[in-house]
Amino acid sequence: MRTVHPKGSFVLQPDIQLFPRPGGGVVLQQQPLRAIRVNTAAFRALARSQKGLSLPMSEDTDTVDNTKKLLSFLDTLCQAEILAWSPPSEPYEPTVSIIVPVYNRADDLDVCLTSLLALDYPPAKLEIIVVDDASRDHTASVARRYPVRLVVMPQNVGQSAARNEAVRHANGELLAFIDSDCIADSGWLRELLPYFHDPRVVLVGGKVDAWDGGSLLDEYEKTNSALDMGPKVRVGASPISDVYVPTCNMLVRKTAYRAVQGLDADLHLGEDVDFCWKLKSHGYRCVYTPTGRVLHKHRTRLWDSLKRRFEYGTSEAMLYARYDQVTKRFPRQPIGLLMLLGGLVALLSQNLVLAGALFLLPVIEAIYKRRHLAHALDVRLSLPRVILATMKSHFLLIYYLTYYGVRYYFGLYLLTTIIWPTLWPLTLCLSVFPGVVDYYRKRSRLFLPAFLAFFWLEHLFYQLGAFRGCLSQGSFRLYEIKFVSSGFLPEARTGLYGRLQSLLRRRRTASA
């Protein structure tokens, strides 16, 4: 029997606390503040994960069955961000085929290939395939100066079809995709390959940084690039996950690539998202990690950049029409939603009493949470700590919702302000808040007004493209959102909303 368990170790996240209790224990997460009671076996496994919990690699049938159950439990905790899987330190050196599609970018290709030849990886296990997509410049002659395999397309077919053609010539176990206008760090492959120690992982993508050109647009792209997937490891393990990685920094097992017939050659934008979501719909697992960096040369002219954002929006509409399992999800926090709506009403009515009362809501909720944690789970926390965690959760929800509003409705905000000028304080707050948060969170070096101008223009063109895409697809699923529970389990809810639901259920049962 062949084991399919991942090597490496499962490690407890830094913000997790364990409280031993009779019959097991309690797991407490700091942000968002939530708790779960687990049995003795589960608590022991979590306690071991503080120093790193590795799965047994035995081929014995009973051991494999028990390990599968443990792995399923650990995966659930990873999805809840209680645990994180850390790949082993031992090297993983399969044969790799690096694929570089290129069209009329001779100078960029020169720089890209120079970086690829400097990779820290055994040359005997590496091949580089350049696909010249019927370029009209001297791209092919540049490629011939390097020890690479050159595939010349008879006519321009687009990046997806060019990559698919390259895969037909690839000999490596893994395919590594990078764009011709990218520069790879020397440790690019070394930092991404260890994630393939988990045999369930078929695709890994790394960080994409903007190529520093020195202009204001360059500075904006460095902190707000559409290709930057963020500072945290993300795992897409189910069809409902929206995790994806761009093809300018993507490694994938060749067997999985062929199993899903590769990239959709009919797509000229959004093909990377489509490919990742297609893999997950077939039961495969995708990983993004903020390591394995490549530098990407983005568009340097504002109009070209905005056109690309418009095209991104159009492609997103197509993707949501194609994959009905994927939906935008927000944490279900009625108090946070009430604070946002009440704050907007207070702003319009200039009611300071209402504004002050809204700030009391999370304090009252925190008092209840603290009492519930102490009585139901025997976990005692200081009131300031609970208030701070509760306020932070609601602040994040307000940020996510207002960002979503600017992303898809900023044009409507502008139109509303023109028709009803008295609403300008409301639309201004809704538009400024997420931009200011991004400015300080991402530590942009731009002057704040310049950052906000780029921020609003980017989202305006994106949503225009999204709306056009929805019209052409005949589907508006792109705008659908769902509010999901932020608790681990129903019995672990620590909010007023969960308590009210329980009371209502008991009343219905009693009346029946």
C-alpha positions in Angstrom: 0.0 0.0 0.0 1.4 3.4 -1.0 1.2 6.2 1.5 -0.2 9.5 0.4 0.4 11.4 3.6 2.4 14.6 3.5 5.9 14.8 5.0 6.7 17.8 7.1 4.9 18.9 10.2 1.7 20.6 11.4 2.5 23.5 13.7 0.2 25.5 16.0 -0.4 29.0 14.8 1.1 31.7 17.1 -2.2 33.2 18.2 -3.6 29.9 19.4 -3.8 29.0 23.1 -4.6 25.5 24.6 -6.4 25.0 27.9 -6.4 21.5 29.3 -9.7 20.4 30.8 -11.1 17.1 32.1 -11.9 14.9 29.1 -9.9 17.0 26.6 -9.3 20.7 26.4 -10.3 24.0 24.8 -8.6 25.6 21.8 -8.8 29.4 21.8 -8.0 31.6 18.8 -7.2 35.2 19.4 -8.3 36.7 16.1 -11.1 36.3 15.4 -11.9 35.4 19.0 -13.5 31.9 18.9 -13.1 28.7 20.9 -13.7 25.0 20.5 -13.8 22.1 23.0 -12.0 19.0 21.8 -11.6 15.4 23.2 -8.5 14.0 24.8 -7.0 12.5 21.6 -7.4 15.7 19.6 -6.0 17.8 22.5 -2.9 15.6 22.7 -2.4 16.0 19.0 -2.7 19.8 19.2 -0.3 19.9 22.2 2.3 17.9 20.2 1.8 20.4 17.3 3.3 23.2 19.5 6.7 21.7 18.6 5.6 20.3 15.2 3.4 17.2 14.6 4.5 14.8 11.9 2.4 12.0 10.6 3.7 8.4 10.7 4.9 7.0 7.4 4.2 3.4 8.1 2.6 1.2 5.4 0.7 -0.9 7.9 -3.0 -0.9 7.1 -4.3 0.0 10.6 -1.7 2.7 10.9 -2.6 4.2 7.5 -6.3 4.2 8.4 -5.7 5.9 11.7 -3.4 8.4 10.1 -6.0 9.3 7.4 -8.5 10.1 10.2 -5.9 12.2 12.0 -4.9 13.9 8.7 -8.6 14.8 8.0 -8.8 16.4 11.5 -5.5 18.3 11.0 -6.7 19.6 7.6 -9.8 20.9 9.1 -7.8 22.8 11.7 -5.5 24.2 8.9 -8.6 25.5 7.1 -9.6 27.2 10.3 -6.1 28.7 10.6 -5.5 26.9 13.9 -2.6 24.9 12.4 -0.2 25.5 9.5 1.5 22.8 7.6 5.2 23.3 7.3 7.1 21.4 4.5 10.2 19.4 5.6 13.7 21.0 5.3 15.0 18.1 3.2 15.5 19.1 -0.5 13.0 18.1 -3.1 14.7 17.9 -6.5 12.4 16.5 -9.3 13.1 17.2 -13.0 11.6 20.6 -13.9 10.6 22.1 -17.2 10.5 25.9 -17.1 8.2 27.2 -19.8 8.5 30.8 -21.0 5.9 32.0 -23.6 6.9 35.2 -25.4 5.6 37.6 -28.0 7.6 40.6 -29.2 9.6 40.9 -26.0 13.2 40.3 -27.1 14.8 42.6 -24.6 12.7 41.3 -21.7 13.4 37.7 -22.7 17.1 38.4 -22.5 16.9 39.5 -18.9 14.5 36.7 -18.0 16.6 33.9 -19.4 19.7 35.3 -17.7 17.9 35.0 -14.3 16.8 31.5 -15.1 20.3 30.3 -15.9 21.4 31.6 -12.5 18.9 29.5 -10.5 20.1 27.5 -7.6 19.1 24.2 -9.0 21.0 21.2 -10.6 21.3 21.9 -14.3 20.9 18.2 -15.1 17.4 18.3 -13.7 16.3 21.5 -15.4 15.2 22.3 -18.9 14.0 25.7 -20.3 11.5 25.8 -23.1 10.9 29.1 -24.8 7.7 29.4 -26.9 7.9 32.2 -29.5 4.3 33.0 -30.3 5.0 34.2 -33.9 6.9 37.3 -32.7 7.7 40.0 -35.3 10.9 41.2 -33.6 14.2 39.4 -33.0 12.8 37.3 -30.0 13.8 34.0 -31.6 17.4 35.1 -32.2 17.7 36.1 -28.5 16.4 32.7 -27.4 18.9 30.9 -29.7 21.8 32.6 -27.8 20.9 30.6 -24.7 21.0 26.8 -23.9 17.2 26.5 -24.2 14.7 24.6 -26.3 13.0 26.9 -28.7 9.5 26.2 -30.0 8.3 28.7 -32.7 4.6 28.9 -33.4 3.6 29.4 -37.0 1.0 32.0 -36.0 0.0 33.9 -32.9 -2.2 31.7 -30.7 -2.0 33.4 -27.3 -0.3 32.5 -24.1 -2.5 29.7 -23.1 -2.2 27.8 -26.3 1.5 28.5 -26.4 2.0 27.0 -22.9 0.0 24.0 -23.9 2.2 23.5 -26.9 5.3 23.7 -24.7 4.0 21.1 -22.3 3.9 18.6 -25.3 7.6 19.0 -25.5 8.3 19.0 -21.8 10.3 16.1 -20.2 10.1 17.3 -16.5 8.0 15.9 -13.8 7.0 19.4 -12.8 6.1 22.3 -15.1 7.3 25.8 -14.0 5.6 28.7 -15.7 7.1 32.2 -15.8 6.4 35.2 -18.1 9.0 36.6 -20.4 8.8 40.0 -18.6 9.7 38.5 -15.2 13.0 38.0 -13.3 13.3 35.0 -11.0 15.1 35.1 -7.7 17.9 32.5 -7.6 16.0 30.6 -4.9 12.7 30.6 -6.9 12.4 26.8 -7.3 14.1 25.9 -4.1 11.6 27.8 -2.1 8.5 26.5 -3.9 9.4 22.8 -4.5 9.2 21.6 -0.8 5.4 22.1 -0.8 5.3 19.1 -3.2 6.4 16.9 -0.4 2.6 16.8 0.2 1.5 14.4 -2.6 -2.0 15.9 -2.5 -0.6 19.2 -3.7 -0.4 19.5 -7.5 0.1 23.3 -7.9 2.2 25.8 -6.0 2.6 29.5 -6.7 4.9 32.1 -5.2 5.1 35.8 -4.6 5.0 38.3 -7.5 6.6 41.6 -6.9 6.5 44.6 -9.2 9.6 45.5 -11.2 10.8 48.9 -9.8 10.6 51.5 -12.5 10.6 54.6 -10.3 7.3 56.3 -11.5 4.2 57.0 -9.4 2.4 54.1 -11.1 5.4 51.8 -10.3 5.2 52.8 -6.6 1.4 52.0 -6.6 2.0 48.6 -8.3 4.6 47.7 -5.8 2.1 47.7 -3.0 -1.2 47.1 -4.8 -0.4 44.9 -7.7 -3.2 42.6 -8.9 -0.7 39.8 -9.1 0.3 40.0 -5.4 -1.6 37.3 -3.6 -0.8 38.5 -0.1 1.6 37.8 2.8 0.1 34.5 4.0 0.2 30.9 2.8 -3.2 30.0 1.3 -4.4 26.5 0.5 -7.2 25.7 -2.0 -8.4 22.3 -1.1 -12.1 22.4 -2.1 -14.2 23.6 -5.1 -15.6 26.5 -3.1 -12.2 28.0 -2.4 -11.3 31.0 -4.5 -7.5 30.5 -4.1 -5.5 30.9 -7.3 -2.0 31.9 -8.4 -0.9 33.7 -11.6 0.8 31.8 -14.4 3.8 34.2 -14.2 4.9 32.2 -11.1 3.3 28.8 -11.1 4.6 25.2 -10.6 2.3 22.3 -11.4 2.7 18.5 -11.7 2.6 17.5 -15.3 0.3 14.6 -14.6 -2.3 16.9 -13.1 -1.9 19.4 -15.9 -2.6 16.8 -18.5 -5.4 15.2 -16.5 -7.5 18.4 -16.8 -6.4 19.1 -20.4 -4.2 22.0 -19.5 -5.0 25.7 -19.8 -8.1 26.8 -21.7 -6.7 27.9 -25.1 -9.8 30.0 -25.8 -9.1 32.3 -22.8 -6.6 35.1 -23.2 -7.1 36.5 -19.7 -8.2 34.8 -16.5 -6.8 31.5 -17.8 -4.7 31.1 -14.6 -7.7 31.5 -12.3 -9.7 29.2 -14.5 -6.9 26.6 -14.4 -6.6 26.7 -10.6 -10.4 26.5 -10.0 -10.6 23.6 -12.6 -7.9 21.7 -10.7 -9.8 22.1 -7.4 -13.1 21.1 -9.0 -11.3 17.8 -9.9 -10.3 17.2 -6.3 -6.7 18.6 -6.5 -5.0 20.9 -4.0 -3.4 24.3 -4.8 -1.1 26.3 -2.6 0.1 29.9 -2.6 3.1 30.9 -0.5 4.7 34.4 -0.2 8.1 33.0 -1.1 9.7 31.9 -4.3 9.6 35.4 -5.7 9.7 36.7 -9.2 9.7 40.3 -10.3 7.1 41.3 -12.9 7.3 44.2 -15.3 3.8 45.7 -15.2 2.4 48.2 -17.6 4.1 51.6 -17.2 1.4 53.8 -18.9 -1.7 54.6 -16.9 -4.1 54.0 -19.8 -2.6 50.5 -20.5 -2.8 49.7 -16.8 -6.5 50.7 -16.6 -7.4 48.8 -19.7 -5.8 45.7 -18.1 -7.9 46.2 -15.0 -11.0 46.5 -17.2 -10.1 43.2 -18.8 -9.5 41.6 -15.4 -13.1 42.6 -14.4 -14.5 41.1 -17.6 -12.7 37.8 -17.0 -14.0 37.6 -13.4 -17.5 37.7 -14.7 -16.8 34.8 -17.0 -15.2 32.8 -14.2 -18.1 33.2 -11.7 -20.5 32.2 -14.5 -18.4 29.1 -15.1 -17.8 28.0 -11.5 -21.0 28.2 -9.5 -19.4 26.6 -6.4 -17.2 29.7 -5.8 -18.9 32.6 -4.0 -17.5 35.7 -2.2 -17.8 35.0 1.5 -17.8 37.3 4.5 -17.9 36.4 8.2 -21.4 36.4 9.7 -21.1 39.2 12.3 -24.5 40.9 12.8 -23.0 43.4 15.3 -20.3 44.5 12.9 -22.9 44.9 10.1 -25.1 46.9 12.4 -22.2 49.1 13.3 -21.5 49.8 9.6 -25.1 50.6 8.8 -25.7 52.5 12.0 -22.5 54.5 11.4 -23.7 55.6 8.0 -27.1 56.7 9.4 -25.4 58.6 12.2 -23.1 60.3 9.6 -26.1 61.4 7.4 -28.2 62.5 10.4 -25.2 64.0 12.3 -26.4 62.1 15.3 -23.6 62.0 17.8 -25.7 60.0 20.4 -26.3 57.2 17.8 -22.6 57.2 16.9 -21.6 56.8 20.6 -24.2 54.1 21.2 -22.8 52.1 18.3 -19.4 52.0 20.0 -21.1 50.5 23.0 -22.3 47.5 21.0 -18.9 45.7 20.7 -18.3 46.4 24.4 -21.5 44.8 25.4 -20.8 41.9 23.1 -17.3 41.5 24.6 -18.7 41.4 28.1 -21.1 38.6 27.0 -18.3 36.7 25.2 -16.1 36.9 28.3 -18.9 35.6 30.5 -19.7 32.8 28.1 -16.1 31.7 27.8 -15.7 31.6 31.6 -19.0 29.7 32.3 -19.3 27.4 29.3 -15.7 26.6 28.6 -13.9 27.6 31.8 -11.6 30.0 29.9 -11.0 33.3 31.7 -9.7 36.3 29.8 -9.3 40.0 30.8 -12.1 42.3 29.6 -9.8 44.7 27.7 -8.3 41.7 25.7 -11.8 40.5 24.7 -12.9 44.1 23.8 -9.9 44.6 21.6 -10.4 41.2 19.8 -14.1 42.0 19.3 -13.4 45.5 18.0 -10.8 44.2 15.6 -13.1 41.5 14.2 -15.8 44.1 13.4 -13.2 46.5 12.0 -12.0 43.8 9.6 -15.6 43.1 8.5 -16.3 46.8 7.9 -13.1 47.0 5.9 -14.0 43.9 3.8 -17.5 45.2 3.1 -16.4 48.7 2.2 -13.6 47.3 0.0 -16.1 45.2 -1.8 -18.3 48.3 -2.3 -15.5 50.2 -3.9 -14.4 47.2 -6.0 -17.8 46.8 -7.6 -19.9 49.9 -6.9 -17.6 52.9 -6.9 -19.1 54.1 -10.1 -22.6 53.9 -8.5 -21.2 55.9 -5.6 -20.2 58.7 -8.0 -23.5 58.6 -9.8 -25.4 58.7 -6.5 -23.4 61.8 -5.4 -24.2 63.6 -8.6 -27.9 62.9 -8.4 -28.2 63.4 -4.6 -25.4 65.8 -3.6 -26.4 65.7 0.1 -25.2 62.1 0.2 -21.6 63.0 -0.5 -20.4 62.5 3.2 -21.7 58.9 3.0 -20.1 58.0 -0.4 -16.9 59.8 0.6 -16.5 57.7 3.8 -17.4 54.5 2.0 -14.8 55.3 -0.7 -12.0 56.6 1.4 -12.0 54.1 4.3 -10.8 51.0 2.5 -8.2 53.0 0.5 -6.7 54.6 3.6 -6.6 51.2 5.3 -4.8 49.7 2.3 -2.4 52.7 2.2 -1.2 52.2 5.8 -1.5 48.4 5.8 0.7 48.0 2.7 3.0 50.8 3.7 2.9 52.6 0.4 5.5 55.3 -0.2 3.2 57.3 -2.3 1.6 60.5 -1.1 -1.9 59.5 0.2 -4.0 61.5 -2.3 -2.0 60.0 -5.2 -2.5 56.5 -3.8 -6.3 57.1 -3.4 -6.5 58.4 -7.0 -4.9 55.2 -8.4 -7.0 53.1 -6.0 -10.3 54.6 -7.2 -9.3 54.6 -10.9 -8.2 51.0 -10.7 -11.5 49.9 -9.1 -13.7 52.1 -11.4 -12.3 50.4 -14.5 -12.4 47.0 -13.0 -16.1 47.3 -12.1 -16.9 48.6 -15.6 -15.3 45.5 -17.0 -17.0 43.3 -14.5 -20.4 44.8 -15.4 -19.8 44.4 -19.1 -18.6 40.8 -18.6 -21.8 40.0 -16.6 -23.9 41.4 -19.5 -22.0 39.3 -22.1 -22.3 36.2 -19.9 -25.9 36.7 -19.0 -25.0 36.0 -15.4 -24.6 38.3 -12.4 -23.2 35.7 -10.0 -20.1 37.9 -9.7 -22.1 40.1 -7.3 -23.4 37.3 -5.1 -22.1 37.2 -1.5 -22.6 34.8 1.4 -22.2 35.4 5.1 -20.8 32.3 6.8 -20.3 31.4 10.4 -17.0 32.4 11.9 -17.2 29.8 14.7 -15.4 26.4 14.6 -18.5 24.4 15.6 -22.1 25.4 16.5 -21.6 24.6 20.1 -18.5 26.8 20.2 -20.2 30.1 19.3 -19.3 32.9 21.6 -21.4 35.7 20.2 -24.8 37.1 21.0 -26.1 36.0 17.7 -25.4 32.3 18.4 -27.1 32.6 21.8 -30.2 34.2 20.3 -30.4 31.4 17.7 -30.2 28.8 20.5 -33.0 30.5 22.5 -35.2 30.7 19.4 -34.7 27.0 18.7 -35.6 26.1 22.2 -38.8 28.2 22.1 -39.9 26.6 18.8 -39.3 23.2 20.3 -41.3 24.1 23.5 -44.2 25.5 21.5 -44.2 22.4 19.3 
